[in-house]
Amino acid sequence: MFFIKALPRLSLLLLAGTYCNFGWTLATAESPWWVWVLSIVFIFLMAEALAAPWSIIRTISVRWLKSDYRTFFTVLLGAFFLVVFLSWLDISAYGLALLVSAAIARLDLQTGPFRPWQDFLILFVVATLGLSLGWALSLIF
């Protein structure tokens, strides 16, 4: 019971609502099955990236950026993704809204008594339930 009382309800509701909207959009667009699979993979990776300890991410990025060639490649790749992001702003806005709502939920979970793996599970389950709820609601209405 303490577990449920410690959950940040408002930010998790925002997370579920955002993914519900995304699920509804995918369902009404009659997206193929692989788009749904990619969405669930995105949810998994987003939850893992947000719940991972920063020291691991810092260690990996420092190792990656030790070489000038890797740094140059990373800057070019980042510039390419920025151009794609700005070119497809209507599509990118969904991804940004999904990421921001998950980041808000993660920040609220950090203030609670949860471990990183519990944060990961909470983010993953709430986002997946929101996506499923959006799909189910699109079938009903």
N, C-alpha and C positions, 0 to 999 in steps of 0.2 A: 504494500500500500504506500510505503514511503517513496518507492520508485515513481509512482504515478503522481504523487504530490510534488515531487521535485522537478517534473517536466515543465519546460517553458511552453505553456499552452498557446499563447498568441503567436509566437514565431513558428511553432510547428503547424499551427492552423494556416498561417501564411504560406508555408512550404507546401502543405497538402493542397491548398487552394490554387497555387500556381501550377502545380503538376496536374491538378484536376482540369484546369483550363487547357493545358498542353495536351492531355489525353483526349479531351473533347475535340480539340482542333485536329488531332491526328485521326480520330474516328470519323469526323464529318468530312474530312478530305479523302476518306477511304484509302488510307495509306497501306502499302503492302506490308507483309509480315516482317520483312527485314528491317523496316523503319522502326517497328515496335521493338525488335531485338536490339537495334542500335540505341534506342532510347533507354532501354533498361541497362545496357552497357554504359551509357553516359551517366546514368544515375549511380551505378556502381563506382565508376571512376571518380565522379564528383564527390561522392561520400568518402572514398578512400583518400583523395587529395586533401579534402578539408579536415579529415580526422587524423591524418598522419602527423607524427611529431615533426616539428620544423627542423630539428637537427638532422633528420634523415634527408629532407629535401635540400637543405643547405649543403650537406656533404656531397650529394649527387651533383648539384649545380656547380659547386666549386671544382669538382673533378672534371666535369664536362667543359667548363670554361677556362681550363688551364692552357689550352692551345689557342693560338691566334686564329688558326683556321676554323676551329670549332666556334669560336666567338663570332667570327665573320659570318659563318653559316647560320648561326642562331639569329644574328641581327637581320640577315636577309630573309630568313624564314618568318621572323616576327613582322617585318615590313610587308611581306606577302600576305600574311594572315590579317594584318590591319587593313590592307586594301580590299581583301575579300569581305571582311567584316563591314567596312563602310559601303561597299558596293551592294551588298545584300542586307541592308540595315533592317528591312522588315522581317527577315528571317533571323538575323542575328539578335534582334531585340528579344525574341523568345528565349534564346540561349542565355542572354545576359540576365533576364528576369529570373530564370531558373537558378542560375549561379548565385545571384544576389540573395534570393530568398533562402537558399541553402547556407550561404555564409552567415546570414543573420541568425538562422537556427543554430548553427555551429557556435557562434559567439555566445548565445544564450545557454547552450549546453555546457560550454566551458566554465561558466560561473556555477554550475551545479556540481553535485558530488559524483559525476560520471567519469569513467575511464575512457581513453581514446577508442577502444574497441566497442564500448557501449555507445559512444557518440556515433561511430560508423554505423552500427546496427540501427539506431534510432533514425538517423538520416536516411538510410537506405529503405527501411520499412515504411516510413511516413511518405517518402517520395514515390515509392512503388504503389502504395495504397492510393495515393492521390491520382496517379496516372491511371490506375485500374478504375477508380471511381469516376473519372472523367469519361472513360470508355463506356462504362455501364450506364451512366446518365445519358450519354448520346444515344444509346439503344432505346432507352425508355422514352425520351422526349424527341 
